[in-house]
C-alpha cells in the first residue's frame, strides 16, 4: 500500500480507537465504527497533514481506507 495509506492509518489511530487487527485497505469507516464527528476530524487532518481537501460528503461510511488513499493520491498528483 502507499505512504498515503500509512499516513491515513496513523491519522485514524490518533483520532479513533479502532483495533489494529480491523484496520486494512478494505476496511470501511462503517466497519471501523467511525462516527460522523470523527469523520469530520479525519477530513480536517487530511487537509492539514496531506495538503488536500476531501469533503465531508466524500467521507461516507462505505468508503474504504484504500479508496480514500487513492482519492488523496489523485488529488495530490493534481496539485
Buried (B, 14 or more C-beta within 10 A) or exposed (E): EEEBBEBBBEBBEEBBEBEEEEBBBEBBBEBBEBEEEBBEBBBBBBEEEBEBEBEEEEBEBEBBBBBBBBBBBEBEEEE
